């Protein structure tokens, strides 16, 4: 739960183009503390969550939506939040959004074929 909430904070912060330093300053904590919140290493208290939501110009429930879904949806959301934490993932998504739909389709096909070719026989057996 802490990891999912932290990931939601990170996604919102990046979506609005705010740095960890700016969020930390608005909440009265160090940027290292924001890192710990976003990584799920430290639990976010409710009062701090309210501060974070205000700083991110959203509602607390907007950050907690991922925690309030049926189990199957929550697993999918958590999987997505885990993937989005991959270095470069948000940059890739931002660039992807700017592409026309035909280019998006071509790019996805290319990346899928590239990933399939880079799998080793051992990786395929495990999957």
C-alpha positions in Angstrom: 0.0 0.0 0.0 2.8 2.4 0.9 4.6 1.7 -2.4 1.3 2.2 -4.4 0.6 5.5 -2.7 4.1 6.7 -3.1 4.0 5.8 -6.8 0.8 7.7 -7.2 2.4 10.8 -5.6 5.4 10.4 -8.0 3.2 10.1 -11.0 1.1 13.2 -10.1 4.2 15.2 -9.3 5.9 14.4 -12.6 2.6 14.9 -14.5 2.5 18.5 -13.3 6.2 19.0 -13.8 7.1 19.5 -10.2 10.5 18.5 -8.8 11.0 16.6 -5.6 12.7 19.7 -4.1 9.7 21.9 -4.8 7.2 19.3 -3.3 9.5 19.0 -0.3 9.7 22.7 0.2 5.9 23.1 0.0 5.4 20.3 2.6 8.2 21.4 4.9 10.3 18.2 4.5 13.6 17.4 2.9 13.7 16.1 -0.7 15.1 12.9 0.7 11.9 12.5 2.7 9.9 12.9 -0.5 12.1 10.2 -2.2 11.3 7.9 0.7 7.6 8.6 0.4 7.6 8.0 -3.3 9.6 4.7 -3.0 7.3 3.5 -0.2 10.2 3.3 2.2 8.4 5.7 4.6 4.7 5.7 5.3 2.8 8.9 4.6 0.7 10.1 7.5 -2.8 11.4 6.7 -1.9 15.0 7.6 1.2 14.8 5.4 -0.9 13.3 2.6 -3.2 16.3 2.8 -0.2 18.7 2.5 1.1 16.7 -0.5 -2.3 16.7 -2.2 -2.5 20.5 -1.8 1.0 21.0 -3.1 0.2 18.7 -6.1 -3.1 20.6 -6.7 -5.3 17.5 -6.4 -7.6 15.8 -3.9 -6.4 13.2 -1.4 -8.8 10.7 -3.0 -7.1 11.3 -6.4 -3.9 9.9 -4.9 -5.6 7.1 -3.1 -7.7 5.8 -6.0 -5.3 3.0 -6.6 -5.9 1.7 -3.1 -9.7 1.7 -3.4 -10.2 -0.8 -6.2 -11.3 -4.4 -6.2 -8.4 -6.9 -5.8 -7.9 -7.8 -9.5 -7.9 -4.2 -10.5 -5.6 -3.3 -7.6 -3.1 -5.9 -8.7 -3.1 -4.5 -12.3 -2.8 -0.9 -11.0 0.1 -1.9 -8.7 1.8 -3.7 -11.6 1.4 -0.5 -13.8 2.7 1.7 -11.0 5.7 -0.7 -10.6 6.4 -0.5 -14.3 6.1 3.2 -14.4 8.9 3.5 -11.8 11.3 2.0 -14.3 13.9 4.6 -15.1 12.9 6.5 -18.3 9.4 5.1 -18.3 7.7 8.5 -17.7 9.9 10.2 -20.3 9.1 7.5 -22.8 5.3 7.9 -22.1 5.6 11.7 -22.5 7.3 11.3 -25.9 4.8 8.6 -26.9 1.8 10.9 -26.1 3.2 13.5 -28.6 3.3 11.0 -31.5 0.5 10.6 -34.0 -1.5 7.4 -33.6 0.0 5.7 -36.6 3.5 6.3 -35.3 2.4 5.0 -31.9 1.2 1.8 -33.5 4.5 1.4 -35.4 6.6 2.1 -32.4 4.7 -0.5 -30.2 5.1 -3.2 -32.9 8.8 -2.3 -33.2 9.4 -2.5 -29.4 7.5 -5.8 -29.1 9.6 -7.4 -31.9 12.8 -6.0 -30.3 11.8 -7.4 -26.9 11.0 -10.8 -28.4 14.3 -11.0 -30.1 16.2 -10.0 -27.0 14.7 -12.8 -24.9 17.0 -15.7 -24.4 15.6 -19.3 -24.6 16.0 -19.5 -20.8 13.9 -16.4 -20.3 11.2 -17.9 -22.6 11.1 -21.1 -20.6 10.6 -19.2 -17.3 7.8 -17.1 -18.7 
